[in-house]
């Protein structure tokens, strides 16, 4: 089944920025919406690497990056451009 981005593009922008930061720093897109005692250990465990196990198994995204159509916060977009991300971040 398909997923959609949040109706509020700032949510999508912040989550994608966090994933990119973790990818650069840790070598994997570790979920940015959780607290970790040891990020390197979490990356190796892979459970919270995006898309995380709850998302892959049950379509549950704690970050609200991937939303099912029945979610009240689901928008209509399934893609987002770099320009939209940058413009959204500039207004935050």
Secondary structure, DSSP 8 states (H G I E B T S, - for coil): --EE-BSSHHHHHHHHHHHHHHHHHHSS-B-TTS--S-HHHHHHH-TTBSS-HHHHHH---TTSSSEETTSTTB-S-S---HHHHHHHHHT-
